[in-house]
Amino acid sequence: MAASELYEVIDGRFAHKIVGNARLDEISTGHRWTEGPVWFSDHDALYFSDIPNQRVHRYLPRDNSVSVFSEPSNYANGHTRDRQGRLISCEHGPRRVTRTELDGTLTVLADSFGGKRLNSPNDVVVKSDGSIWFTDPTYGIRSDYEGYMSEPEQPVRGVYRIDGQTGEIRLMIGDFAQPNGLAFSPDERRLYVADSGASHDPDVPRHIRAFHLEQDGLAVVDRGPFAVIDNGIPDGFRVDTDGWIWCSAADGVHVFDDTGKLCGKIRVPQVVSNLTFGGPRRNRLFITATTSVYALYVTAQGVQTP
């Protein structure tokens, strides 16, 4: 794909975040629905989910190899890593958030709230204080394709916080149609959450909402819509060191500045589900997109992960 087809520059500042002659590389294909990319710098590896096929894959840039990391994956979707370098995963099947310990064993971090099962945890991030934040829409229980069809038990589709010390689970936000991707600003004073409810209800706004975190991090204040996706729905996204948001969309990756202004797009041949920054300098964008995973070098750097 030529650079003129790959990029759409809306604001000139976007041109300084991309490499004009960089190539969009397809690094893996033949999947059903890829999601949940997470970079492990100490492994020099990318991990990502193929939800319907119940697999988590590992990609090694040093030899461009892709292998199965875990199978069955319990319909794992989003992933992140914690401050100790352990994999945190959202599993649709058992409707839970888990941690893969360094010895390979699994620890269940959350599978219920208020005495009722969670819906189907979708995406997850870890804050510098060790707390784990995840979204809980109903995608994994709507059918048997990405989980097990069943009725929701929770009265809301919420955003939850797991305390890093006590393990206490707290409902932080409960007024989403379908909360999906989430990320913190570089200073962690702001939480961004995508609402992807338009996937099944066209009346739901296709936007990312912003929330201000109170000083103790135990309360959030709704700041309203932050950015709007004009093609498809917002799913997973990441934030760079300048506070810009790089978000999935139907036609590729949409890039917004720290005020929510759309500054540019990266065209991708398939519908994008999620993305993450990786590589030794965190300047390689890994993009999960329907049946394939792509990689693209940029000049922006992702916010440092644990």
Secondary structure as a PSIPRED ss2 file (coil, helix, strand):
# PSIPRED VFORMAT (PSIPRED V4.0)

   1 M C   1.000  0.000  0.000
   2 A C   1.000  0.000  0.000
   3 A H   0.000  1.000  0.000
   4 S H   0.000  1.000  0.000
   5 E H   0.000  1.000  0.000
   6 L H   0.000  1.000  0.000
   7 Y E   0.000  0.000  1.000
   8 E E   0.000  0.000  1.000
   9 V E   0.000  0.000  1.000
  10 I C   1.000  0.000  0.000
  11 D C   1.000  0.000  0.000
  12 G H   0.000  1.000  0.000
  13 R H   0.000  1.000  0.000
  14 F H   0.000  1.000  0.000
  15 A H   0.000  1.000  0.000
  16 H H   0.000  1.000  0.000
  17 K H   0.000  1.000  0.000
  18 I E   0.000  0.000  1.000
  19 V C   1.000  0.000  0.000
  20 G C   1.000  0.000  0.000
  21 N C   1.000  0.000  0.000
  22 A C   1.000  0.000  0.000
  23 R C   1.000  0.000  0.000
  24 L C   1.000  0.000  0.000
  25 D E   0.000  0.000  1.000
  26 E E   0.000  0.000  1.000
  27 I E   0.000  0.000  1.000
  28 S E   0.000  0.000  1.000
  29 T C   1.000  0.000  0.000
  30 G C   1.000  0.000  0.000
  31 H C   1.000  0.000  0.000
  32 R C   1.000  0.000  0.000
  33 W C   1.000  0.000  0.000
  34 T E   0.000  0.000  1.000
  35 E E   0.000  0.000  1.000
  36 G E   0.000  0.000  1.000
  37 P E   0.000  0.000  1.000
  38 V E   0.000  0.000  1.000
  39 W E   0.000  0.000  1.000
  40 F E   0.000  0.000  1.000
  41 S C   1.000  0.000  0.000
  42 D C   1.000  0.000  0.000
  43 H C   1.000  0.000  0.000
  44 D C   1.000  0.000  0.000
  45 A E   0.000  0.000  1.000
  46 L E   0.000  0.000  1.000
  47 Y E   0.000  0.000  1.000
  48 F E   0.000  0.000  1.000
  49 S E   0.000  0.000  1.000
  50 D E   0.000  0.000  1.000
  51 I C   1.000  0.000  0.000
  52 P C   1.000  0.000  0.000
  53 N C   1.000  0.000  0.000
  54 Q C   1.000  0.000  0.000
  55 R E   0.000  0.000  1.000
  56 V E   0.000  0.000  1.000
  57 H E   0.000  0.000  1.000
  58 R E   0.000  0.000  1.000
  59 Y E   0.000  0.000  1.000
  60 L E   0.000  0.000  1.000
  61 P C   1.000  0.000  0.000
  62 R C   1.000  0.000  0.000
  63 D C   1.000  0.000  0.000
  64 N C   1.000  0.000  0.000
  65 S E   0.000  0.000  1.000
  66 V E   0.000  0.000  1.000
  67 S E   0.000  0.000  1.000
  68 V E   0.000  0.000  1.000
  69 F E   0.000  0.000  1.000
  70 S E   0.000  0.000  1.000
  71 E C   1.000  0.000  0.000
  72 P C   1.000  0.000  0.000
  73 S C   1.000  0.000  0.000
  74 N C   1.000  0.000  0.000
  75 Y C   1.000  0.000  0.000
  76 A E   0.000  0.000  1.000
  77 N E   0.000  0.000  1.000
  78 G E   0.000  0.000  1.000
  79 H E   0.000  0.000  1.000
  80 T E   0.000  0.000  1.000
  81 R E   0.000  0.000  1.000
  82 D C   1.000  0.000  0.000
  83 R C   1.000  0.000  0.000
  84 Q C   1.000  0.000  0.000
  85 G C   1.000  0.000  0.000
  86 R C   1.000  0.000  0.000
  87 L E   0.000  0.000  1.000
  88 I E   0.000  0.000  1.000
  89 S E   0.000  0.000  1.000
  90 C E   0.000  0.000  1.000
  91 E E   0.000  0.000  1.000
  92 H C   1.000  0.000  0.000
  93 G C   1.000  0.000  0.000
  94 P C   1.000  0.000  0.000
  95 R C   1.000  0.000  0.000
  96 R E   0.000  0.000  1.000
  97 V E   0.000  0.000  1.000
  98 T E   0.000  0.000  1.000
  99 R E   0.000  0.000  1.000
 100 T E   0.000  0.000  1.000
 101 E C   1.000  0.000  0.000
 102 L C   1.000  0.000  0.000
 103 D C   1.000  0.000  0.000
 104 G C   1.000  0.000  0.000
 105 T C   1.000  0.000  0.000
 106 L E   0.000  0.000  1.000
 107 T E   0.000  0.000  1.000
 108 V E   0.000  0.000  1.000
 109 L E   0.000  0.000  1.000
 110 A E   0.000  0.000  1.000
 111 D C   1.000  0.000  0.000
 112 S E   0.000  0.000  1.000
 113 F E   0.000  0.000  1.000
 114 G C   1.000  0.000  0.000
 115 G C   1.000  0.000  0.000
 116 K E   0.000  0.000  1.000
 117 R E   0.000  0.000  1.000
 118 L C   1.000  0.000  0.000
 119 N C   1.000  0.000  0.000
 120 S C   1.000  0.000  0.000
 121 P C   1.000  0.000  0.000
 122 N C   1.000  0.000  0.000
 123 D C   1.000  0.000  0.000
 124 V E   0.000  0.000  1.000
 125 V E   0.000  0.000  1.000
 126 V E   0.000  0.000  1.000
 127 K C   1.000  0.000  0.000
 128 S C   1.000  0.000  0.000
 129 D C   1.000  0.000  0.000
 130 G C   1.000  0.000  0.000
 131 S C   1.000  0.000  0.000
 132 I E   0.000  0.000  1.000
 133 W E   0.000  0.000  1.000
 134 F E   0.000  0.000  1.000
 135 T E   0.000  0.000  1.000
 136 D C   1.000  0.000  0.000
 137 P C   1.000  0.000  0.000
 138 T C   1.000  0.000  0.000
 139 Y H   0.000  1.000  0.000
 140 G H   0.000  1.000  0.000
 141 I H   0.000  1.000  0.000
 142 R C   1.000  0.000  0.000
 143 S C   1.000  0.000  0.000
 144 D C   1.000  0.000  0.000
 145 Y C   1.000  0.000  0.000
 146 E C   1.000  0.000  0.000
 147 G C   1.000  0.000  0.000
 148 Y C   1.000  0.000  0.000
 149 M C   1.000  0.000  0.000
 150 S C   1.000  0.000  0.000
 151 E C   1.000  0.000  0.000
 152 P C   1.000  0.000  0.000
 153 E C   1.000  0.000  0.000
 154 Q C   1.000  0.000  0.000
 155 P C   1.000  0.000  0.000
 156 V C   1.000  0.000  0.000
 157 R C   1.000  0.000  0.000
 158 G C   1.000  0.000  0.000
 159 V E   0.000  0.000  1.000
 160 Y E   0.000  0.000  1.000
 161 R E   0.000  0.000  1.000
 162 I E   0.000  0.000  1.000
 163 D C   1.000  0.000  0.000
 164 G C   1.000  0.000  0.000
 165 Q C   1.000  0.000  0.000
 166 T C   1.000  0.000  0.000
 167 G C   1.000  0.000  0.000
 168 E C   1.000  0.000  0.000
 169 I E   0.000  0.000  1.000
 170 R E   0.000  0.000  1.000
 171 L E   0.000  0.000  1.000
 172 M E   0.000  0.000  1.000
 173 I E   0.000  0.000  1.000
 174 G C   1.000  0.000  0.000
 175 D C   1.000  0.000  0.000
 176 F C   1.000  0.000  0.000
 177 A C   1.000  0.000  0.000
 178 Q C   1.000  0.000  0.000
 179 P E   0.000  0.000  1.000
 180 N E   0.000  0.000  1.000
 181 G E   0.000  0.000  1.000
 182 L E   0.000  0.000  1.000
 183 A E   0.000  0.000  1.000
 184 F E   0.000  0.000  1.000
 185 S C   1.000  0.000  0.000
 186 P C   1.000  0.000  0.000
 187 D C   1.000  0.000  0.000
 188 E C   1.000  0.000  0.000
 189 R C   1.000  0.000  0.000
 190 R E   0.000  0.000  1.000
 191 L E   0.000  0.000  1.000
 192 Y E   0.000  0.000  1.000
 193 V E   0.000  0.000  1.000
 194 A E   0.000  0.000  1.000
 195 D E   0.000  0.000  1.000
 196 S C   1.000  0.000  0.000
 197 G H   0.000  1.000  0.000
 198 A H   0.000  1.000  0.000
 199 S H   0.000  1.000  0.000
 200 H C   1.000  0.000  0.000
 201 D C   1.000  0.000  0.000
 202 P C   1.000  0.000  0.000
 203 D C   1.000  0.000  0.000
 204 V C   1.000  0.000  0.000
 205 P C   1.000  0.000  0.000
 206 R C   1.000  0.000  0.000
 207 H E   0.000  0.000  1.000
 208 I E   0.000  0.000  1.000
 209 R E   0.000  0.000  1.000
 210 A E   0.000  0.000  1.000
 211 F E   0.000  0.000  1.000
 212 H E   0.000  0.000  1.000
 213 L E   0.000  0.000  1.000
 214 E C   1.000  0.000  0.000
 215 Q C   1.000  0.000  0.000
 216 D C   1.000  0.000  0.000
 217 G C   1.000  0.000  0.000
 218 L C   1.000  0.000  0.000
 219 A C   1.000  0.000  0.000
 220 V E   0.000  0.000  1.000
 221 V E   0.000  0.000  1.000
 222 D E   0.000  0.000  1.000
 223 R E   0.000  0.000  1.000
 224 G E   0.000  0.000  1.000
 225 P E   0.000  0.000  1.000
 226 F E   0.000  0.000  1.000
 227 A E   0.000  0.000  1.000
 228 V E   0.000  0.000  1.000
 229 I C   1.000  0.000  0.000
 230 D C   1.000  0.000  0.000
 231 N C   1.000  0.000  0.000
 232 G C   1.000  0.000  0.000
 233 I C   1.000  0.000  0.000
 234 P C   1.000  0.000  0.000
 235 D C   1.000  0.000  0.000
 236 G C   1.000  0.000  0.000
 237 F E   0.000  0.000  1.000
 238 R E   0.000  0.000  1.000
 239 V E   0.000  0.000  1.000
 240 D E   0.000  0.000  1.000
 241 T C   1.000  0.000  0.000
 242 D C   1.000  0.000  0.000
 243 G C   1.000  0.000  0.000
 244 W C   1.000  0.000  0.000
 245 I E   0.000  0.000  1.000
 246 W E   0.000  0.000  1.000
 247 C E   0.000  0.000  1.000
 248 S E   0.000  0.000  1.000
 249 A E   0.000  0.000  1.000
 250 A C   1.000  0.000  0.000
 251 D C   1.000  0.000  0.000
 252 G E   0.000  0.000  1.000
 253 V E   0.000  0.000  1.000
 254 H E   0.000  0.000  1.000
 255 V E   0.000  0.000  1.000
 256 F E   0.000  0.000  1.000
 257 D C   1.000  0.000  0.000
 258 D C   1.000  0.000  0.000
 259 T C   1.000  0.000  0.000
 260 G C   1.000  0.000  0.000
 261 K C   1.000  0.000  0.000
 262 L E   0.000  0.000  1.000
 263 C E   0.000  0.000  1.000
 264 G E   0.000  0.000  1.000
 265 K E   0.000  0.000  1.000
 266 I E   0.000  0.000  1.000
 267 R E   0.000  0.000  1.000
 268 V C   1.000  0.000  0.000
 269 P C   1.000  0.000  0.000
 270 Q C   1.000  0.000  0.000
 271 V C   1.000  0.000  0.000
 272 V C   1.000  0.000  0.000
 273 S C   1.000  0.000  0.000
 274 N E   0.000  0.000  1.000
 275 L E   0.000  0.000  1.000
 276 T E   0.000  0.000  1.000
 277 F E   0.000  0.000  1.000
 278 G E   0.000  0.000  1.000
 279 G C   1.000  0.000  0.000
 280 P C   1.000  0.000  0.000
 281 R C   1.000  0.000  0.000
 282 R C   1.000  0.000  0.000
 283 N C   1.000  0.000  0.000
 284 R E   0.000  0.000  1.000
 285 L E   0.000  0.000  1.000
 286 F E   0.000  0.000  1.000
 287 I E   0.000  0.000  1.000
 288 T E   0.000  0.000  1.000
 289 A E   0.000  0.000  1.000
 290 T C   1.000  0.000  0.000
 291 T C   1.000  0.000  0.000
 292 S E   0.000  0.000  1.000
 293 V E   0.000  0.000  1.000
 294 Y E   0.000  0.000  1.000
 295 A E   0.000  0.000  1.000
 296 L E   0.000  0.000  1.000
 297 Y E   0.000  0.000  1.000
 298 V E   0.000  0.000  1.000
 299 T C   1.000  0.000  0.000
 300 A C   1.000  0.000  0.000
 301 Q C   1.000  0.000  0.000
 302 G E   0.000  0.000  1.000
 303 V C   1.000  0.000  0.000
 304 Q C   1.000  0.000  0.000
 305 T C   1.000  0.000  0.000
 306 P C   1.000  0.000  0.000
